[in-house]
């Protein structure tokens, strides 16, 4: 299995093939609207604006598995992200990242990039960097700020 074989549903319910992001550096993030780390949306959007023309894409996957911090439906999530943080990068339907019902993308990423204390995702805003060939290359903790990831993104872009 490789990253480009997966599909996920966008917030408006349309299937999106990960192969659409071939030859791009991809940052996959599990997100939540009511989390202490939610202001990271601002930094993620800033990175996206700065590097989207250099083949960076950020993919946001809302998740309600950590303290019920993403209670809304797709419309509420989209409205919250746009109004509060101007999010313009692709956002997907709410998913699970751990357990039997974890989305296949997250099962794949966790298998390929285990965390410090095992592969289980510990909280919202865990980030996975995938290079332009589709290879998962680095995992970042929820508390790692988007600006602290920039050097890794730059190293993988053809700037």
Secondary structure as the mmCIF struct_conf table of DSSP 4:
data_model
#
loop_
_struct_conf.conf_type_id
_struct_conf.id
_struct_conf.beg_label_comp_id
_struct_conf.beg_label_asym_id
_struct_conf.beg_label_seq_id
_struct_conf.end_label_comp_id
_struct_conf.end_label_asym_id
_struct_conf.end_label_seq_id
HELX_RH_3T_P HELX_RH_3T_P1 UNK A 3 UNK A 5
STRN STRN1 UNK A 7 UNK A 9
STRN STRN2 UNK A 10 UNK A 10
TURN_TY1_P TURN_TY1_P1 UNK A 11 UNK A 12
BEND BEND1 UNK A 13 UNK A 13
STRN STRN3 UNK A 15 UNK A 17
HELX_RH_3T_P HELX_RH_3T_P2 UNK A 18 UNK A 21
TURN_TY1_P TURN_TY1_P2 UNK A 22 UNK A 23
BEND BEND2 UNK A 24 UNK A 24
STRN STRN4 UNK A 25 UNK A 31
BEND BEND3 UNK A 33 UNK A 35
TURN_TY1_P TURN_TY1_P3 UNK A 36 UNK A 39
HELX_RH_AL_P HELX_RH_AL_P1 UNK A 40 UNK A 51
HELX_RH_3T_P HELX_RH_3T_P3 UNK A 52 UNK A 54
TURN_TY1_P TURN_TY1_P4 UNK A 55 UNK A 55
STRN STRN5 UNK A 56 UNK A 63
TURN_TY1_P TURN_TY1_P5 UNK A 65 UNK A 68
BEND BEND4 UNK A 72 UNK A 72
HELX_RH_AL_P HELX_RH_AL_P2 UNK A 74 UNK A 85
BEND BEND5 UNK A 89 UNK A 89
STRN STRN6 UNK A 91 UNK A 95
STRN STRN7 UNK A 96 UNK A 96
BEND BEND6 UNK A 98 UNK A 99
TURN_TY1_P TURN_TY1_P6 UNK A 100 UNK A 101
STRN STRN8 UNK A 102 UNK A 102
HELX_RH_AL_P HELX_RH_AL_P3 UNK A 104 UNK A 112
BEND BEND7 UNK A 113 UNK A 113
STRN STRN9 UNK A 115 UNK A 115
TURN_TY1_P TURN_TY1_P7 UNK A 116 UNK A 117
STRN STRN10 UNK A 118 UNK A 118
BEND BEND8 UNK A 119 UNK A 120
BEND BEND9 UNK A 123 UNK A 123
TURN_TY1_P TURN_TY1_P8 UNK A 124 UNK A 125
STRN STRN11 UNK A 127 UNK A 130
TURN_TY1_P TURN_TY1_P9 UNK A 132 UNK A 133
BEND BEND10 UNK A 134 UNK A 134
STRN STRN12 UNK A 136 UNK A 140
TURN_TY1_P TURN_TY1_P10 UNK A 142 UNK A 143
BEND BEND11 UNK A 144 UNK A 144
HELX_RH_AL_P HELX_RH_AL_P4 UNK A 146 UNK A 156
BEND BEND12 UNK A 157 UNK A 157
#
